[in-house]
Amino acid sequence: MDTEARQHFKIARFITEAGTKLKTTSVTMATASRLYHHFFNECQIADYDPYLIATTCIYLAGKVEEQHMKLRDVLNVCHRCIHKNRIPFETSESYWAYRDSVVNTELLVMRVMKFQVSFDHPHKYLLHYLKSILDWVDPETRKNVPLAQVSWALLRDSYHGNLCLNYKPQHISIAILFMATQFLGVDVPFNSEAETKWWEVFSEDISAMIIKNISRDIMDLYEMEVTAI
């Protein structure tokens, strides 16, 4: 992948790290990532500080998802994630300058988003599809195979790229569930004999090619993570 994609990948991981330390919900973290990716889909990364945009997106996402966070907490956590060997600022000039930057940038992000900041995330679809699959498989598989954990991990990691901008949330959920069943060797009962594949039950406009494309994009992100180490 190109240098810009790698830079966005790095910042998206920063959003995940900061969101985890702030104890945000998975949906709030997804909203922050979606805001970030959408912003830079419209703007050039060379024109803005991506860490400032990401920090602002985390704070804004908390408001959107009604998981309100103190701005001071967001700034301190993000500062520590960026500058791991520095002490957190409290009321220094640098803190107030950063605070003012985030407040001003919040309006910029809102304008770029045309004030449309609520999203239909894959999470609710994955929850529904996952429950259906688990109801279909045998009790032993349901008990011993970590299908849910792997699926949620794949969904979380998918936000390290801009898949959320390129595919329907239903399709992302189905592709992730397909990948998880393949990784774990889970056979969906009667799928090979059925005229309709299990993923087609969940979405009329899904196709094997869409699943393949989403799976490839997610695997590209993992390849980027390996090469970044």
C-alpha positions in Angstrom: 0.0 0.0 0.0 1.1 3.6 -0.5 2.7 5.9 2.1 -0.5 7.8 2.7 -2.5 4.6 3.4 0.2 3.6 5.9 0.0 6.9 7.6 -3.8 6.6 8.0 -3.3 3.1 9.3 -1.0 4.4 12.0 -3.4 7.1 13.0 -6.4 4.7 13.0 -4.4 2.5 15.4 -3.9 5.6 17.6 -7.6 6.1 17.7 -8.1 2.5 18.8 -5.4 2.8 21.5 -6.8 6.1 22.8 -10.4 4.9 22.7 -9.4 1.8 24.6 -7.7 3.9 27.3 -10.7 6.2 27.5 -12.9 3.1 27.9 -15.1 4.2 25.0 -17.6 1.7 23.6 -16.9 -0.1 20.4 -19.5 2.0 18.6 -18.0 5.3 19.8 -14.6 4.1 18.6 -16.1 3.1 15.2 -17.7 6.6 14.9 -14.4 8.3 15.7 -12.7 6.2 13.0 -15.4 6.8 10.5 -15.2 10.6 11.1 -11.5 10.4 10.6 -11.6 8.4 7.4 -14.4 10.5 6.0 -12.5 13.7 6.8 -9.4 12.6 4.9 -11.5 11.3 2.1 -12.5 14.9 1.5 -9.2 16.6 2.5 -5.5 16.2 1.9 -3.5 14.8 4.8 -0.7 17.2 4.0 -3.0 20.1 4.8 -3.8 19.1 8.4 -2.3 17.5 11.5 -3.8 14.0 11.4 -3.3 13.5 15.1 -5.2 16.7 15.8 -8.0 15.5 13.5 -8.1 12.1 15.1 -8.2 13.6 18.7 -11.0 15.8 17.6 -12.9 12.9 16.1 -12.6 10.9 19.3 -14.0 13.8 21.3 -16.8 14.4 18.8 -17.7 10.7 18.6 -18.3 10.7 22.3 -20.9 13.5 21.8 -22.5 11.7 18.8 -22.9 8.4 20.7 -23.8 10.1 23.9 -20.8 8.8 25.7 -19.7 12.2 26.9 -16.0 12.5 27.9 -14.3 15.4 29.5 -12.1 17.3 27.0 -9.3 17.3 29.5 -9.4 13.5 29.7 -9.4 13.1 25.9 -6.5 15.5 25.5 -4.4 13.9 28.3 -4.9 10.4 27.0 -4.2 11.3 23.4 -1.2 13.3 24.4 0.2 10.3 26.3 -0.5 8.0 23.3 1.4 10.3 20.9 4.2 11.2 23.3 4.7 8.1 25.3 7.8 9.3 27.1 6.5 12.7 28.2 4.6 13.6 31.3 1.0 14.7 30.7 0.4 18.4 30.5 -2.1 19.8 33.0 -2.6 23.6 32.8 0.5 24.6 30.8 0.4 26.8 27.8 0.8 23.8 25.5 -2.4 22.3 27.0 -4.5 25.4 26.5 -3.2 25.8 22.9 -4.0 22.1 22.2 -7.5 22.5 23.8 -8.3 25.5 21.6 -7.1 23.7 18.5 -9.4 20.8 19.2 -12.4 23.1 19.9 -11.8 24.9 16.6 -11.1 21.7 14.7 -14.4 20.2 15.9 -16.3 22.8 13.9 -14.1 22.1 10.8 -14.8 18.4 11.0 -18.5 19.0 11.3 -18.4 21.3 8.3 -16.5 18.7 6.2 -19.0 16.1 7.3 -21.8 18.5 6.3 -23.0 18.0 9.9 -24.0 14.4 9.1 -22.2 12.6 11.9 -24.5 9.7 12.7 -23.7 6.4 11.0 -25.2 3.0 10.4 -22.4 0.8 11.7 -21.9 -2.9 11.1 -22.1 -3.7 14.8 -25.8 -4.3 15.1 -25.8 -6.5 11.9 -22.9 -8.6 13.1 -24.6 -9.1 16.4 -27.7 -10.4 14.6 -25.9 -12.5 12.1 -23.6 -14.0 14.7 -26.5 -15.0 16.8 -28.1 -16.8 13.9 -24.9 -18.7 13.0 -24.4 -19.7 16.6 -28.0 -21.0 16.7 -27.3 -23.1 13.6 -24.0 -24.8 14.6 -23.8 -27.7 17.1 -23.5 -27.0 20.8 -19.9 -28.3 21.0 -18.8 -25.7 18.4 -20.8 -23.0 20.0 -19.1 -23.7 23.3 -15.5 -24.3 22.3 -14.9 -22.2 19.2 -14.3 -18.5 19.7 -16.4 -17.4 16.8 -17.8 -14.3 18.5 -14.4 -13.1 19.8 -12.7 -13.5 16.4 -15.6 -11.8 14.6 -15.5 -8.8 16.9 -11.8 -8.5 16.7 -12.0 -8.5 12.9 -14.6 -5.8 12.9 -12.5 -3.6 15.3 -9.4 -4.0 13.1 -11.3 -3.3 9.9 -11.5 0.4 11.1 -7.8 0.7 10.7 -8.6 1.2 7.0 -11.4 2.9 5.2 -13.6 -0.1 4.5 -16.5 1.7 6.3 -16.6 4.2 3.4 -16.5 1.7 0.6 -18.9 -1.1 1.6 -22.3 -1.4 3.2 -22.3 -2.2 6.9 -24.3 -5.4 6.2 -21.7 -6.6 3.7 -18.8 -5.9 6.1 -20.6 -7.9 8.8 -21.2 -10.8 6.5 -17.6 -10.8 5.2 -16.2 -10.7 8.7 -18.4 -13.6 9.8 -17.3 -15.5 6.6 -13.7 -14.9 7.4 -14.1 -16.0 11.0 -15.8 -19.2 10.0 -13.0 -19.9 7.6 -10.2 -19.1 10.0 -11.8 -21.3 12.7 -12.9 -24.1 10.4 -16.5 -23.7 11.3 -18.9 -25.4 8.9 -22.3 -23.8 8.7 -24.8 -26.8 8.7 -26.3 -27.7 5.3 -24.6 -24.8 3.5 -23.0 -27.0 0.8 -26.4 -28.6 0.0 -28.5 -25.5 0.1 -29.5 -23.6 -3.0 -29.1 -20.3 -1.1 -25.8 -19.8 0.7 -26.0 -18.7 4.3 -24.7 -15.2 3.6 -27.4 -14.7 1.0 -30.0 -15.3 3.7 -28.7 -12.2 5.5 -28.5 -9.9 2.5 -30.1 -10.1 -1.0 -27.5 -8.0 -2.7 -24.4 -9.7 -1.3 -22.2 -11.7 -3.6 -19.1 -14.0 -3.3 -17.1 -11.3 -5.0 -18.1 -8.6 -2.5 -17.1 -11.0 0.4 -13.8 -11.7 -1.4 -13.0 -8.0 -1.9 -13.8 -7.1 1.8 -11.7 -10.0 3.0 -8.8 -9.0 0.8 -9.0 -5.4 2.1 -9.0 -6.6 5.7 -6.0 -9.0 5.1 -4.2 -6.1 3.5 -4.5 -4.3 6.8 -3.0 -7.2 8.7 -0.2 -7.3 6.2 0.4 -3.6 6.8 0.5 -4.3 10.6 3.1 -7.0 10.1 5.4 -4.8 7.9 5.0 -1.9 10.4 6.5 -3.9 13.3 
